[in-house]
Amino acid sequence: CARVVAGGCGLTARRLALSTMPAMAARLSIGREPLLRSCLAAAQQVDLGYVDCLCPLAQLAKAARLEPEIADAIIHVVAFIVRTQAPSLQVEHRHDMLFQAMTIVVIITGRMGLLLRASEGVVSLLQYVASIMAPEGLEGTHVMLLVLRALQDVPLHFHNEAVLRGALSVIDLSIAPTQDLDVVVLAAELLQSMARQRIALQTLADVVRICERPCMA
């Protein structure tokens, strides 16, 4: 299957190969790396869309067995797909892709918790998605909620100031364009959690600055 995806086979054959692999990879640890490599290869092929690449990753993220290194690799592939394909998509397709991508990230952060080693990569990806969705306003609420839910499960207190500031940037972007109550409440909960950590005074000052926004009142 991996050879079909990587080779010069027709579009239908490559899609079928990609859709066949997750069921095997979910049961056999030996099949996970080829699936991840195939999704990465597929993302670089112009005639394969984000749905072809993200669906196998979603199935693998839900597999009964999910080791930290596989979770990290999934995040890496999802980030590659988002960064390479999002800028060229039309608005509705971009929203759909980011929703699917963030759903996968939420599954992984929720399952792995403290075992997740790629927290810095996760926060960087969430920051990128939040920067895309911020100008969309209320139309981007469904994606922004997933971004914040993913951030909830990232163990920020184990990481450096740069990761914390990245997380704060995600929160800042999420509440800037919208006064959607669900987004504001979730952002407030994350700010409360961050304020309880041992963070630098400048970071704490940024927390206070966000809390002074009219929509936070």
Salt bridges, closest charged atoms under 4 A:
ASP47 OD2 - ARG14 NH2 2.59
ASP52 OD1 - ARG15 NE 3.15
GLU67 OE1 - ARG32 NH1 2.79
GLU67 OE2 - ARG65 NH2 3.42
GLU136 OE2 - ARG94 NH2 3.57
GLU136 OE1 - HIS95 NE2 3.62
ASP172 OD2 - ARG209 NH2 3.45
ASP172 OD1 - ARG213 NH2 2.31
ASP206 OD2 - ARG165 NH2 2.83
ASP206 OD1 - ARG209 NE 3.81
